[in-house]
Amino acid sequence: MKTKIILLASIALALVACKDKGNTPDEPIVEPDPQPTEVNAGAYFLSPVAFNGTFIETSIAMMEMTEPEIPETPLPARIRTENYPTYQWTPQDRTWPVDLTVNYGPQDIACTDGLEHSGVLKIKATAPFETPNAVLNVSFENFKVYGSVMTGAQTVTNKGTNAAGNLFYEVVVQNATLGGNSQLTYSESTTRELIAGLADNGMLSPDVTTHTYSITGLMHGESNVDSVPGFNVSIEDADPMIISVGDQYPTSGKVYISFNPALTYMIEGTVPLSIDEVYVTFTGKNEQNQYGVFAQTTISGGALAQDLALTFLVDENGIVDGSVEVVE
């Protein structure tokens, strides 16, 4: 299964300066394993990406329901099997609210959000996705991301148009988990502004690659395992994350990430080194579909501390080999 290293895990791996070129994983570990923190962390940092994915999958499902004849958009991530996903809803008499069920089948398939899913996504919608004041309650039934079960609830509320005339959405996640034994719980309170992708008829464009969102707000993961850090992600209002459907990573924006406890690692016989926080700037996408990242942090070890700034590229497999550079 070809997957991408999740953003936070990519940054963590880059910040240890690719200390073991032969041990950079191609796939995130999604089940708990008593290994060093930087390996364990990769599984749990999936949560923000997974719930951003369910937001995207919900918007696509609503399009399938309201405009079932939309053409297939050629996306690397959007690879449908012969039978899945399927979309069913009741009632079908164009009245609301509607209960919509998306079945991804028993085996992982690559989806529009760029992640691999199986199981069932359930959506209770009071109105179409584009309708002001519409509320979409999203829940899960044996729903998996890369084979790891998601639980919890996501509420998407259409808040109408903002001063720029764009639709924007309030997204709330409460008491969510990813993986077994509730080793990390996740919550979120973010705002997503649709800055591109609305067709002239007021509905989402059939070309999903035009759907571009500006994201601000807070994401929080709380760890129940000493060896795995919790995290907070804060997205700057003045420089939000900009990401389009079909893109693997944001193309611009600034993010502050803090770890609790610190993200720790060892380098062959040295004292433990740790990272408490990282400042991340996304610097765009090149013609090879690689995304630029600029990361700043302080690495602490014993009584010493050293500032570190790195640039690197990420793609669907994580950090691009040879792209990590230290900024003097």
Residue pairs with C-beta under 8 A, 6 or more apart in sequence:
1 27
1 108
1 116
1 146
2 26
2 316
2 317
3 26
3 27
3 28
3 116
3 146
3 316
3 317
4 114
4 248
4 314
4 315
4 316
4 317
4 318
5 13
5 25
5 26
5 28
5 42
5 314
5 317
5 318
5 319
6 28
6 42
6 45
6 46
6 49
7 45
7 48
7 49
7 249
7 314
8 41
8 45
8 48
8 231
8 233
8 257
9 28
9 38
9 41
9 42
9 45
9 318
10 293
10 314
10 318
10 319
11 257
11 278
11 280
11 293
11 295
12 38
12 41
12 42
12 45
12 263
12 275
13 24
13 38
13 318
13 319
14 293
14 295
14 310
14 312
14 319
14 324
15 263
15 275
15 278
15 295
15 297
15 299
15 308
15 310
16 38
16 265
16 267
16 273
17 310
17 324
17 326
18 24
18 319
18 324
19 265
19 267
21 321
24 318
24 319
25 39
25 42
25 318
26 317
26 318
27 146
28 42
28 43
28 45
28 46
28 146
29 35
29 39
29 40
29 42
29 43
30 43
30 46
30 145
30 146
30 147
30 148
30 178
30 179
31 43
31 148
31 179
31 180
32 40
32 43
32 179
32 180
32 181
32 183
32 225
32 228
33 39
33 40
34 40
34 227
36 265
36 266
37 227
37 228
37 229
37 263
37 264
37 265
38 263
38 264
38 265
40 225
40 227
40 228
41 228
41 229
41 263
43 148
43 178
43 179
44 178
44 179
44 183
44 184
44 221
44 223
44 228
45 221
45 231
46 145
46 146
46 148
46 178
47 176
47 178
47 184
47 186
47 219
47 221
48 186
48 188
48 219
48 221
48 233
49 115
50 115
50 145
50 150
50 178
51 154
51 171
51 173
51 176
51 186
51 188
52 113
52 215
52 243
53 111
53 113
53 114
53 115
53 117
53 145
54 113
54 121
54 138
54 150
54 154
55 154
55 156
55 169
55 171
55 192
56 112
56 113
56 211
56 245
57 102
57 111
57 112
57 113
57 117
57 121
58 121
58 123
58 129
58 136
58 138
58 154
58 156
59 129
59 204
59 211
60 112
60 208
60 245
61 87
61 100
61 102
61 121
61 123
62 100
62 123
62 125
62 128
62 129
62 136
62 204
63 70
63 129
63 203
63 204
63 206
63 208
64 70
64 87
65 87
65 89
65 98
65 100
66 128
66 129
66 203
67 203
67 206
68 87
70 206
71 206
72 78
72 80
73 206
73 207
73 208
73 209
73 246
75 112
75 208
75 209
75 245
75 246
76 246
76 316
77 110
77 111
77 112
77 113
77 114
77 115
77 246
78 110
78 111
78 112
78 208
78 246
79 109
79 110
80 109
81 105
81 107
81 109
83 105
84 103
84 104
84 105
84 109
85 102
85 103
85 104
85 105
85 109
85 111
85 117
86 102
86 103
87 100
87 101
87 102
88 100
88 101
88 103
89 98
89 99
89 100
89 101
90 98
90 99
91 98
96 125
96 126
96 127
97 124
97 125
97 126
97 127
98 124
98 125
99 122
99 123
99 124
100 122
100 123
100 124
100 125
101 120
101 121
101 122
101 123
102 120
102 121
102 122
102 123
103 119
103 120
104 111
104 117
104 118
104 119
104 120
104 121
104 143
105 118
106 118
107 118
108 116
108 117
108 118
108 144
108 146
108 147
109 116
109 117
109 118
110 116
111 117
112 208
112 245
112 246
113 245
114 246
114 247
114 248
114 316
115 145
115 146
116 145
116 146
116 147
117 143
117 144
117 145
118 142
118 143
118 144
118 147
119 140
119 141
119 142
119 143
119 144
119 149
120 140
120 141
120 142
120 143
121 138
121 139
121 140
121 141
121 143
122 138
122 139
122 140
122 141
123 136
123 137
123 138
124 136
124 137
124 139
125 134
125 135
125 136
125 137
126 133
126 134
126 135
126 136
127 133
127 134
127 135
127 158
128 134
128 203
129 136
129 158
129 204
130 158
130 167
130 198
130 202
130 203
130 204
131 158
132 158
132 159
132 160
132 161
132 167
133 157
133 158
133 159
133 160
134 157
134 158
135 155
135 156
135 157
135 158
136 155
136 156
136 157
137 153
137 154
137 155
138 153
138 154
138 155
138 156
139 153
139 154
140 150
140 151
140 152
142 149
143 149
143 150
144 150
145 178
148 178
148 179
148 180
149 177
149 178
149 179
149 180
150 176
150 177
150 178
151 176
151 177
152 173
152 174
152 175
152 176
152 177
152 186
153 173
153 174
153 175
153 176
154 171
154 172
154 173
154 176
155 170
155 171
155 172
155 173
156 169
156 170
156 171
157 169
157 170
157 171
157 172
158 167
158 169
159 168
159 169
159 170
159 191
160 167
160 168
161 167
161 168
162 168
162 193
164 193
164 195
166 193
166 194
166 195
167 193
167 194
167 198
168 191
168 192
168 193
168 194
169 191
169 192
169 193
169 194
170 189
170 190
170 191
171 188
171 189
171 190
171 191
171 192
171 217
172 188
172 189
173 186
173 187
173 188
173 189
174 187
175 185
175 187
176 185
176 186
176 187
176 188
177 183
177 184
177 185
177 186
178 184
178 186
182 224
183 223
183 224
183 225
183 228
184 221
184 222
184 223
184 224
184 225
184 228
184 230
185 221
185 222
185 224
186 219
186 220
186 221
186 222
187 219
187 220
187 222
188 217
188 218
188 219
188 220
189 217
189 218
190 215
190 216
190 217
190 218
190 219
190 235
191 215
191 216
191 217
192 213
192 214
192 215
193 213
193 214
193 215
193 240
194 211
194 212
194 213
195 212
195 213
195 214
195 242
196 210
196 211
196 212
196 244
197 204
197 205
197 207
197 208
197 210
197 211
197 212
197 245
198 204
198 205
199 205
199 206
204 211
205 211
208 245
208 246
209 244
209 245
209 246
210 244
211 244
211 245
212 242
212 243
212 244
212 245
213 242
213 243
213 244
214 240
214 241
214 242
215 235
215 240
215 241
215 242
215 243
215 250
215 253
216 235
216 236
216 237
216 240
216 241
217 235
218 232
218 233
218 234
218 235
219 231
219 232
219 233
220 230
220 231
220 232
220 233
221 230
221 231
221 232
222 230
223 229
223 230
223 260
223 261
226 261
229 259
229 260
229 261
229 262
229 263
230 259
230 260
230 261
231 257
231 258
231 259
231 260
232 257
232 258
232 260
233 255
233 256
233 257
234 255
234 256
234 257
235 241
235 253
235 254
235 255
235 256
236 253
236 254
236 255
236 256
239 252
239 253
239 254
240 253
241 250
241 252
241 253
241 255
241 282
242 250
242 251
242 252
242 253
242 282
243 249
243 250
243 251
244 251
247 285
247 291
248 289
248 291
248 314
248 315
248 316
249 282
249 285
249 291
249 293
249 314
250 282
250 291
251 282
251 284
251 285
251 291
252 282
252 283
252 284
253 281
253 282
254 279
254 280
254 281
254 282
255 279
255 280
255 281
255 282
256 277
256 278
256 279
256 280
257 277
257 278
257 279
257 280
258 276
258 277
258 278
259 275
259 276
259 277
262 274
262 275
262 276
262 300
263 274
263 275
263 276
264 272
264 273
264 274
264 275
265 272
265 273
265 274
266 272
266 273
267 273
270 301
271 301
271 302
272 301
273 299
273 300
273 301
274 299
274 300
274 301
275 297
275 298
275 299
275 300
276 298
276 300
277 297
277 298
278 295
278 296
278 297
279 295
279 296
279 297
280 293
280 294
280 295
280 296
281 293
281 294
281 295
282 291
282 292
282 293
282 294
283 291
283 292
283 293
283 294
283 311
284 291
284 292
285 291
285 292
286 292
286 313
288 315
289 315
289 316
290 313
290 314
290 315
290 320
290 323
291 313
291 314
291 315
292 311
292 312
292 313
293 311
293 312
293 313
293 314
294 309
294 310
294 311
294 327
295 309
295 310
295 311
295 312
296 307
296 308
296 309
296 310
297 307
297 308
297 309
298 305
298 306
298 307
298 308
299 305
299 306
299 308
300 306
308 326
309 326
309 327
310 324
310 325
310 326
310 327
311 323
311 324
311 325
311 327
312 319
312 320
312 323
312 324
312 325
313 319
313 320
313 323
314 320
